[in-house]
Amino acid sequence: MSDHPLFDLAEAFRRRDAGIATVKQHNQDWHTRAVEAIRSFENGRIFTCDDLHEVMGADIPAHHNAYGAAIRHASLLKLTIVCGLDKSARPEANARRILQYKRTER
């Protein structure tokens, strides 16, 4: 990694974690439901954030980053592992690359 002052991986992780904590705090009830939805996925299921959007349906969080916060929390609970890449089919996501996750036993 570069020693250039623009790059600081520890600071990047700190900011990521702080952002996730803020989003989680402001969407706590939704967050709990989303993690439970992930927990309900069959073990071995491959899914993306698009799938979480679909499962949650009209239950929309106060901030769009809450989906990622829920998946990150599920990962910390050892409910998921990253297993690949995909493209988002949601028009507002502009076909950006998204991670694929595998639901793991726990």
Beta strands, then each sheet from edge to edge (+ up, - down):
strand 1: 46-47
strand 2: 80-87
strand 3: 97-103
sheet 1: 1+ 3- 2+
end
